[in-house]
Amino acid sequence: EYTTDQTAFYLQDQAFFLDGRLNLLAGIRYDRWKYHDIFDLRSTPQQRDSIKRDHVTYRGGVKYSISESVAIRASGGTGFWPGLPLWMFTTIPTGSSRREPNPDLKPEKTWMVDMGLDVNLKQWGTSLTLTPYYGRISDLISYVVSPHPTLPGVNITRGLNLGGVKIYGVEIGLEQKLLKGLDAFASLTINHSEITQS
């Protein structure tokens, strides 16, 4: 059993220029996670220390309307993920599939940029979006299964920070107005990611 507290504060500002054709957006966010009141029946001790994680992330973007129908945009920002609490404190000391906790896991940290094209064909009620993106993740969190050093047939699972990852792709969206108050929407994401550091 455990309790999760999450607190976030976000400050954002948006400004318009050139009669509203140019739109600038900037934001900053503070996140704090706390896992506490942890009780793990299989652990020694069963009452585990609380685990805290916090991080500051940033986001910014710009959008320019070339005409009433076409706009270009770009944005960038950072993010983080603290990881699953079970990876930090769950212990399974017996059986063929055992687990060891890792309370020292670092949060995943991400930065990402994207560019996009928006086309709005009002006469047909059609909107199209195209967004290529690229990002990097550091301190990637995953779990590793390894054989027990002295017990054949027994595996140990541990949560670890594996290293770095790059990710890129494109998102395509289509929205079509069918009737008043009824729209159809479809999207396709083509994504590639690979571990760059381990």
N, C-alpha and C positions, 0 to 999 in steps of 0.2 A: 504494500500500500504506500502511496505517496501523494503529495499535494503539489500542484503546479501553480505558481503565481507568475503572471506575465503583465508587465507594465510598459507602456510606450507613450512617448511624447513626440508630437510631430508638428513642425512649423513649415509652412509653405507660403510662397508669394508668387503671384502671377501678374505680368505686366503686358500691356498691349501698346503697339506703336504702328505708325503708318496707317492711320484710320482703321485699326483693328486687324490689318493683314499680317502683322508680325506679332507673334505671341511668345513670350519668354516665361519659363517656369523654373523655380528653384525650390528645393526643400531639404530639410535636415530632420533626422529621426533618431531618437534614443530608445533602445529596447533593453529591458532588464527581465531576465528569467530567473526564477528561484524554484528549485525542487526541494521540498522539505517535508517534515513529518514522515520520513522514510522508514518503513518497516519491511524487512526481508527475512522471512522465516528461515531460509537456508543459510543466511550470512552469519558471520561471527565478527563483530557483534550484530544482533538483529536490528538494533536501532542505528541507522546510518546517519552520518553527518550531512547537513544540507549542502546543496551544490548551487552556486550562483554563476550566472553568465550575463554580461552586458556588452553593448556595442553601439557605436554611432555610425549611421549610414547617411549617404548623401544622394540626391537625385537632381538632375537638371535637364531641361529640354528647350527646344526652339521649334516653332512651326511657322511657315510662311505660306500664305495663300497667293498663288500665282494668278489665279482667276477665281471666279465663283465656283468653278467645278474642280479645280486641281490645286492641291496643296502638298508641300514637301515638309518633312519633319525629321528631327534627329533628337536623340536623348541618350543619356548615360547615367550610370549610378552604381552604387555599391549595395551589398546585402550581406546577411549572415544567417546561419542556422546553427543553433546550439547542439543539435544532435538528440537522439532518442535518450530519455532518462534511463531506460532499461539498460542501455549499453554502459552507463556510468556506475550503476550500483547493483545490478542483478548478479547473484552468484548461484551456480549450480555445481556443487562440489562432488556429486556422485553420478554414476551411470556412464554410458558410453559416449554421450554427448554432453560435455560439461561447458560451463561458462564462467569466465573471470571478468569482474568489473574493471572499468578504467575511469575513475573520477577525474583524471587529468586530461581528458579529451579537450582539444582546442575547438572552438566553433569554426565551422566552414565560413570562409570569407570570399565574397564574389564581387567582381566588377564586370559591368556589361555595357555595351553601346549598341545602338540600333539606328537605322535610317529608314525612312518610309515615304511612300507615295500614297496619297488619298485622292480618289477620283469619285466625284459625286455627280451623277447624271440625273438631275432632278426631273427632266422631261420624261424619263423612263422609270423613275423611282429606283434607280440602281446605284449602289455604292460599292466601290472596289478599294481594297487596301493591299499594299505589298510592303513587307517589312523584313529586310535582311538584318541579322544581328550577329554579334560576336562577343564572347565573354571568357573570363578565366576564373577558376575556382582554386583557392589555396587551402591547405589543411583539409583536403577531402576526407570525410568520415565514412568509413565502411567497416565491415567486420571481416576478420581473417580466421579461418579454421585451420588448426595445425595439430599434428599428432602429439599425444602425450609423450613426454620424454622417456618414461619408464613403463607405461602400461600399454601393451599392444592392443589395437582395436578401439582405443579411447581417443576422442578428439576434444580439443579445447577451443572454444570460440571467444575471441576478444575483439572489442571495438578499438580501432586504431585510426590515427590520422595518416592517410596513405601518401599524400603529396599534392601535386597539382593536376588540374584538368583544363583543357580548352574545349569550348563549345561554340558551335556556329550553325547557322541555318537561315531559313526564310519562312515567314508566316504569310499566308495568302488568305484574304477574306472577301466574301461576296455577300451583300445583303440586297434583297429584292422586295420591294413593296408589292404585295398581292392585292389586298383590299384595304380600305380604311381601317386602321388599327390592327392589321395583320401583315406581318413581314416574314420572309423566309431568310435564314442565315446559314451559310456554310463556310467552313474554314479548313485549311490544310497547313500543317506544319511539317517541314522537312528539316530534320535535325541531325547533327553529327557531333559526337563528343569523343575525346580520347584522353587517356592519362598521359601527361607529359613529364611527370616527376613522381618517383616512387621510392 
